[in-house]
């Protein structure tokens, strides 16, 4: 199997998706709370930003701005290890939770950023979990003015007004 080489440069925004193993029970509110707590803990240590997210029963998405001298593979490994330890402890289980690989995409401009943010916020609606994005509690939509409590504080970025401006 070939190994994909990726240029993970600090100071870039990445859209990431991380899927659960199919054999594991879907994530629920207590697991989402643990995942949010892990992100807060790892974010404090590694100095990355989260500018959008959604947690779903079988996967999660985030827009991540890498900290200085960090790489996406190292950051994702830290998030995956800490979250599986926390969720397994919470559930009284053992073993892997996440698929070994994850999807990532380097955001190139403001339009692409907005498209990915909207995609995440609409994910619970497309998945049949909510009638409208604001109904799903585990999304950054609430940080962008949607009603309901903010479950995971995000880092708001000041984006250029022109949608084709490079990021």
C-alpha positions, 0 to 999 in steps of 0.5 A: 500500500502506498503512503500518501505524502501530505504537506502539513504546514502550520498556519493553514486551515484544514477541513478534517473528517474522522470516522468511527470504526463500523464495529463500534457502537455509535457515539452519543451525548456523553461521548460528544462531551468527552470529545469536546473536553479532549479537544479543549485539553489538546488545544491548550497544549498544542495551540491550534484553533478550531473554527467550526465543527460538528459531532455526528454518531459515527464521525466528526468534522472540524475546521482546524488552524494548525499551531506553529511548528505542528503538523496535522498527522501529529495533531490528529494522532493526539486527538484520536489517542486522547479521545479513545482513552476518554471514551473507552474509560467513560464506557468501560470498554477497550480497543480502537474507536476511530478508523486509522486514516482520516480525510483532510483538505487544505482550505484555499480561499474564503469561499471554500471555507464557507462551503465547508462550514455550511457543509458541517452545519447541514450534516445533521439535517442530511443525516436525519438527526435534525430538521434544521441545523440549529436543532443539533446541539453538537455543532459550531452553528451555535457559536455563529448565532444559532440558538442553544448552548455552545458546547465547544468554544470555537476560535472566530477568525476575521476572514477577508470579505472577498470570497476568492481571497486565498487563505 
